[in-house]
Amino acid sequence: MQSLEAQFPQFVGTEAEPPRVARYAVNEAMIRNWVEAHEDNNPVYVDADAARATGRRDVVCPPAMISTWVMSGYRRYREVQQLRADGVTEDFSYSRLLALLDEAGYTSVVATNVEQEYFAELNPGDHVTAHFTIESISPFKQTGLGHGCFITLFKNYVDGNGKTLVEERFRILRFNPDTQEVPA
């Protein structure tokens, strides 16, 4: 484990992957689907008159919805899973880090927490891009799920003009499922 951990510093502070550019502009239909799914009845998300009554120019996107705009979709997910199954590593830091962990048996992942700080609201028609950096990688430790390390990705979401909308820290546990301690 020490030799594996010794490689972690080369990843910290690097661009995790190329910027993710939203496939679609922020739009009212997706906002409506989100608020209905979450039973969020804030009228500024779906009623332009209600939004304007608060001084806004139009409906606004729920802030917690930010990551949905840059999700790459199921086709990309399947492609990544196939590349992993084939042992192919893409040419960016996060892919190289995950391949290194995969090779050592750390093949499972669980999201542990997310922290977001909001700077600006999104309106229909806005375009989002996310820039990902590997912020930190913890030393290995034993957890209830198994032996693993915590990886924190720093995500900077910007609008079409490069203005920061949201800063996010997304933390995952990458672990070896065969090392889970079973209670006696």
VEXPA-682300 format. One record per residue (C-alpha): residue in three letters; x negated, y negated, z. Coordinates in pm, 1 decimal, padded with zeros to 6 digits. Each point is the difference from the previous one (the first is absolute). Layout:
BEGIN
PT   code          X          Y          Z
PT    ALA          X          Y          Z
...
This chain:
BEGIN
PT   code          X          Y          Z
PT    MET    00000.0    00000.0    00000.0
PT    GLN   -00285.9   -00238.1    00075.0
PT    SER   -00129.7    00019.5   -00356.5
PT    LEU    00351.0   -00069.2   -00129.4
PT    GLU    00051.2   -00289.6    00241.7
PT    ALA   -00339.3   -00139.9   -00102.6
PT    GLN    00143.1   -00054.3   -00348.3
PT    PHE    00295.9   -00209.6    00121.3
PT    PRO   -00182.9   -00337.6    00012.0
PT    GLN   -00053.2    00005.1   -00377.8
PT    PHE    00379.2   -00019.2   -00044.1
PT    VAL    00085.1   -00262.4    00261.3
PT    GLY    00057.9   -00342.9   -00151.1
PT    THR    00024.8    00128.4   -00355.9
PT    GLU    00288.0   -00045.5   -00240.8
PT    ALA    00204.9    00315.7    00056.0
PT    GLU    00146.5    00015.4   -00348.4
PT    PRO    00072.4   -00234.7   -00289.3
PT    PRO    00265.0   -00263.5    00076.6
PT    ARG    00353.9    00133.3   -00019.8
PT    VAL    00214.5   -00219.7   -00218.7
PT    ALA    00375.4    00033.7    00044.1
PT    ARG    00166.4    00182.4   -00285.0
PT    TYR    00307.3   -00221.6    00035.8
PT    ALA    00069.6   -00354.3    00105.1
PT    VAL    00179.3   -00049.9    00331.2
PT    ASN    00366.9    00041.5   -00084.1
PT    GLU    00340.8   -00019.7    00162.2
PT    ALA    00100.7    00357.0   -00083.3
PT    MET   -00292.3    00153.0    00189.3
PT    ILE    00048.9   -00243.6    00288.9
PT    ARG    00366.8    00099.2    00021.4
PT    ASN   -00089.5    00371.3   -00002.5
PT    TRP   -00253.9   -00056.2    00277.8
PT    VAL    00232.4   -00196.1    00227.9
PT    GLU    00283.9    00246.6   -00052.2
PT    ALA   -00228.3    00295.2    00080.8
PT    HIS   -00119.9   -00176.1    00315.8
PT    GLU    00340.8   -00140.2    00090.2
PT    ASP   -00156.1   -00345.5    00019.2
PT    ASN    00284.0   -00249.5   -00020.4
PT    ASN   -00206.5   -00319.2   -00013.7
PT    PRO    00186.7   -00204.1   -00264.7
PT    VAL   -00313.8   -00182.6   -00124.5
PT    TYR   -00102.6    00327.4   -00166.4
PT    VAL    00311.5    00039.7   -00215.8
PT    ASP    00194.1   -00327.7   -00007.5
PT    ALA   -00157.1   -00293.4   -00186.8
PT    ASP    00239.7   -00250.6    00160.9
PT    ALA   -00087.4    00124.7    00348.0
PT    ALA   -00370.6   -00019.1   -00085.6
PT    ARG    00034.4   -00355.8   -00136.2
PT    ALA    00190.2   -00100.4    00315.1
PT    THR   -00321.8    00076.9    00192.4
PT    GLY   -00211.7   -00215.2   -00231.2
PT    ARG   -00122.0    00280.5   -00224.4
PT    ARG    00018.2   -00025.7   -00379.5
PT    ASP    00145.2    00349.5   -00047.6
PT    VAL    00041.7    00334.1    00172.6
PT    VAL   -00317.5    00128.5    00161.0
PT    CYS   -00155.4    00341.0    00017.5
PT    PRO   -00009.5    00168.6    00342.8
PT    PRO   -00360.6   -00040.7    00116.2
PT    ALA   -00040.1    00366.8    00098.1
PT    MET    00079.4    00094.7   -00359.0
PT    ILE   -00335.9   -00132.8   -00126.0
PT    SER   -00166.7    00335.7   -00061.6
PT    THR    00285.1    00129.0   -00215.4
PT    TRP   -00087.6   -00243.2   -00279.3
PT    VAL   -00346.5    00149.4   -00050.2
PT    MET    00085.0    00368.0    00039.5
PT    SER   -00135.0    00188.4   -00295.9
PT    GLY    00288.6    00242.9   -00037.5
PT    TYR    00034.9    00376.1   -00016.1
PT    ARG   -00187.6    00043.1   -00328.0
PT    ARG   -00315.3   -00150.6    00153.9
PT    TYR    00053.3    00199.5    00321.9
PT    ARG    00015.5    00325.0   -00198.7
PT    GLU   -00305.4   -00103.9   -00200.4
PT    VAL   -00201.4   -00066.3    00315.4
PT    GLN    00105.9    00332.7    00151.9
PT    GLN   -00101.7    00182.2   -00318.6
PT    LEU   -00336.3   -00177.2   -00006.5
PT    ARG   -00058.3    00103.2    00363.9
PT    ALA    00099.8    00360.3   -00077.1
PT    ASP   -00242.5   -00002.2   -00294.4
PT    GLY   -00278.0   -00142.5    00217.6
PT    VAL   -00018.0   -00322.4   -00201.4
PT    THR   -00104.2   -00315.1    00182.3
PT    GLU    00102.6   -00334.0   -00145.9
PT    ASP   -00262.4   -00273.6   -00018.6
PT    PHE    00098.1   -00208.6    00300.0
PT    SER   -00087.8    00006.5    00370.5
PT    TYR    00321.9    00136.9    00143.5
PT    SER    00006.6    00292.7   -00242.6
PT    ARG   -00364.6    00079.1    00080.0
PT    LEU    00069.3   -00018.0    00374.9
PT    LEU    00303.4    00227.8   -00023.8
PT    ALA   -00192.4    00248.8   -00217.2
PT    LEU   -00277.0    00009.7    00260.1
PT    LEU    00256.0    00066.7    00274.5
PT    ASP    00185.2    00257.4   -00212.9
PT    GLU   -00323.2    00190.8   -00057.4
PT    ALA   -00057.7    00016.6    00377.5
PT    GLY    00353.4    00133.0    00064.0
PT    TYR    00165.7   -00329.7    00097.9
PT    THR    00283.1    00039.7   -00248.4
PT    SER    00305.8   -00115.0    00194.7
PT    VAL    00118.0   -00352.3    00062.0
PT    VAL    00251.1   -00179.3    00214.8
PT    ALA    00065.0   -00373.3    00014.5
PT    THR   -00045.0   -00117.0    00357.8
PT    ASN    00085.2   -00368.2   -00005.3
PT    VAL    00028.6   -00315.5   -00203.7
PT    GLU   -00049.2   -00362.4    00101.6
PT    GLN    00119.0   -00280.5   -00226.7
PT    GLU   -00035.9   -00377.7    00013.5
PT    TYR    00227.4   -00199.4   -00230.2
PT    PHE   -00104.6   -00326.8   -00163.2
PT    ALA    00256.1   -00067.6   -00273.0
PT    GLU    00338.4    00124.2   -00118.1
PT    LEU    00062.8    00178.5   -00327.0
PT    ASN    00277.3   -00090.4   -00239.5
PT    PRO    00139.6    00177.6   -00304.5
PT    GLY   -00237.5   -00044.7   -00292.2
PT    ASP   -00315.6   -00003.4    00214.1
PT    HIS   -00278.9    00244.2   -00083.5
PT    VAL   -00206.7    00177.7    00266.8
PT    THR   -00353.5    00138.0   -00008.3
PT    ALA   -00165.5    00184.5    00289.0
PT    HIS   -00373.7    00006.0    00065.0
PT    PHE   -00116.5    00289.7    00220.7
PT    THR   -00316.2    00012.2    00210.2
PT    ILE   -00118.9    00281.4    00224.5
PT    GLU   -00019.9   -00193.4    00325.2
PT    SER   -00111.3    00272.4    00240.6
PT    ILE   -00046.2    00373.0    00050.4
PT    SER   -00004.3    00134.1    00353.6
PT    PRO   -00231.8    00270.8    00126.5
PT    PHE    00155.2    00346.7   -00002.6
PT    LYS    00215.5    00092.3    00296.2
PT    GLN    00236.1    00272.8    00104.1
PT    THR    00366.8   -00098.7   -00029.6
PT    GLY    00323.1    00189.0    00053.8
PT    LEU    00015.4    00068.2   -00374.2
PT    GLY   -00360.1    00111.4   -00031.7
PT    HIS   -00356.6   -00127.7   -00022.2
PT    GLY   -00018.7   -00312.1   -00214.0
PT    CYS   -00084.8   -00363.9   -00051.6
PT    PHE    00206.9   -00314.3   -00029.3
PT    ILE   -00034.7   -00206.2   -00316.7
PT    THR    00122.8   -00359.3   -00003.4
PT    LEU    00076.8   -00162.8   -00333.4
PT    PHE    00025.5   -00377.7   -00012.7
PT    LYS    00249.3   -00107.9   -00264.4
PT    ASN    00029.8   -00355.2   -00127.2
PT    TYR    00321.5   -00052.8   -00195.9
PT    VAL   -00006.1   -00303.1   -00228.4
PT    ASP    00243.1   -00164.2   -00240.0
PT    GLY   -00061.7   -00071.2   -00368.0
PT    ASN   -00203.3   -00309.8    00090.6
PT    GLY   -00222.6    00186.4    00247.1
PT    LYS    00171.2   -00146.2    00307.8
PT    THR   -00001.8    00236.7    00298.9
PT    LEU    00347.0    00126.8    00083.4
PT    VAL   -00076.6    00269.9    00255.7
PT    GLU   -00305.9    00144.0    00169.8
PT    GLU    00035.9    00357.7    00115.2
PT    ARG   -00199.4    00255.3    00191.1
PT    PHE    00112.1    00350.8   -00088.1
PT    ARG   -00147.7    00277.2    00211.9
PT    ILE    00002.3    00371.0   -00075.4
PT    LEU   -00134.2    00307.7    00172.6
PT    ARG   -00182.8    00231.6   -00238.1
PT    PHE   -00029.4    00335.7    00175.1
PT    ASN   -00078.3    00367.9   -00034.8
PT    PRO    00328.3    00187.0    00059.6
PT    ASP   -00187.0    00317.6    00096.4
PT    THR   -00142.9   -00169.0    00310.6
PT    GLN    00324.5   -00073.5    00181.5
PT    GLU   -00027.1    00109.8    00359.5
PT    VAL    00283.0    00233.8    00093.2
PT    PRO    00121.5   -00033.2    00362.5
PT    ALA   -00074.6    00306.6    00211.5
